[in-house]
Amino acid sequence: MASLFRSPHFTIERIHSGVWVAIARPDGHGLCNSGIVDLGGQTVVFDSMLTPEAGAALRTAARRATGRSPDWVVNSHWHGDHIWGNSALRAPHVVSTRTVRRVIERRSREQWRECRRVFPKELRELDREGSPVAAADRRRLRGWFEGVLAGPRVVPVVPPDVTFEERLVITGSRRSIELVSHGGGHSPSDVFAHLPDERTIFAGDLAMVGLHPSVGDGWPDRWIGILARMEELGADRVLPGHGPVGDRRTLAAVRGYLTDLVALASKAVRDGRSAAEAAGVPIPERYRDWQFSFMFGENVARAYRLARRSRRRSPR
Ligand SMILES: [Zn+2]
């Protein structure tokens, strides 16, 4: 569906009749993927991307695809690259959990300001000779940094006005979308969307394809449990937060990664190694091709801190 809408920030793919995905271009200002669903008489956009600029393009794409402006925006979690496009989508309602709303209200403006403070330096570092960032990661990072720096000095933050705890179903004349939260795994509270008739899940950052997931703001052990429950839904299409559309193996692959991470960190704690030593373990062979490899050490460090904390609480 290349002719539907062209944007420098994403490419649109139709994955079912009435269901589209916007896959972020590595060098665009969208960074995260989004889903567009025609419920029949109502249009839902799942995640609004990194910038108001990308959010505005997403609004146009949703109108072209469904013939309607977005009626609902869903935020999978509080991280800026999934919510800073909210204002530009101009939907009557933004929906997520109460926790996501609370964290957005508390932290989102500051996160944007902090990004704008540190990104000029990070952008220079990226091109520095001997930069530790892998060549494959640079395009995506550059799009991220430049996107925020090209945006407004103060980002308009539109927090969810419709909130739920565990499950919310929005029903149109053609289909329903189920919004589900099993608590926090990748972040303090994560929401995914399930389209049962299409056997499709929009996972937000609970799933990645071809990239290291980010554990720094989450709890890998809880995340493993959330993925196991998601796998029970039997979806054969999974839209990850970042990377191309996945399939029935996607959720299990992320669960395997997190299981390996927890095992590595727990072993380091048992062996009496330091956090720095734990973070320095080599990336297992099967994840060597995944992008954002710089996250691996940070992920092990987070899992290590959590493992040490729980060991202190319950020695033996
Ligand atoms: Zn995230």
Residues whose N, C-alpha, C, O or C-beta is under 5 A from the ligand:
A	BS01	ZN	H79 D205
